[in-house]
Amino acid sequence: MAITPVTTAAQGGKTKEANVAGVAKAVHGVAANTEPTVVAGEAAVYEKSDQTAAHTKAAYTRDTATLSEITRQVDAKLATLRATVENLFSMQSVKKGEAQGLTYYQIMEKYDGKLKEFYQNLEVDEDTRLTAQQEVSEDGFWGVKKTSERAIEFAKALSGGDPSKIELLKGAIEEGYKAAEKAWGGELPEICRQTQAATLKGLDDWAAEAKQSEQTA
């Protein structure tokens, strides 16, 4: 039975990288289709001089504990996703008498620019389909709510909570989604677009809160 695991594949793979690696790219240029490297460099520490008190400075320092925990959680889920894709691809190759043994990354490279076609034609068993549905559900790990929340939390931790980096972060996330769409080979599934919108809104809310705090300080 051929069932399209489009949402899980896009949200769990390419879109996760668009969110997390895209946020990282805002600070240190990580490519949108690579695993996130939690390195913030000089942009992670920001010092703002107070003209009325030259020696008084506010420091924004990256939250390494949060970054490590988010990365650990996502990597663990991605390991399961990669194994599932490799297994499904291998079983389908056996049926068609094609070459087997491709790793997840080799599959992604082979079908770069046409991942949509690949996943639409991938045969999925019922257990895998049900698991995928759960993962992208409202309360699922790859659902819109939790995925966007992780991306926002990652952005804040990586920037050290510096609101002056919000526009930079938003731009990087948008670039990440464009890269994911290019690799996908067409418009991303609706759940991915919803996640992007929720992530950008969360960053806008953060900017509004920061502005309000400045005005009331």
Disulfide bonds with the S-S distance in Angstrom:
none
